[in-house]
Amino acid sequence: MEITHIESTERMSRIVKHNGTIYLCGQTAGSDEWDTAEQTRRCLEKIEGLLEKAGSSAERMLSVTIYIRDMKDFTELNNVWDAWIADKPKPARACVEARMASQNVLVEFSVTAAEV
């Protein structure tokens, strides 16, 4: 079975496709100016764009793992997530508090989806 790598760098690929499944690299939107809600919105926009580029959509997500810098921001994240996912099929989801690679990153999303 073929494995397709899209938007690859020396370190990683933004999208990997294999056997009808799409894997996205971790999506972040770190900026000193953005709070958790805005970073979440920006990540979800990026996810939609990458899934479309890969031949899928948010409606085809299988699982999402969310890494959050501080669980005190869990409600803020969920308010944005709940509004965005409201009219879509719900993927399996996990949310984990994690130390991030940069102080500016408050949330990071890892997504697996099915091809159309």
Buried (B, 14 or more C-beta within 10 A) or exposed (E): EEEEEBEEEEEEBBBBBEEEBBBBBBBBBBEEEBEBBBBBBBBBEBBBEBBEBBBBBBEBBBEBBBBBBEEEBBEBBBEBBEEBBEEEEEBEEEBEEBEBEEEBBBBBBBBBBBBE
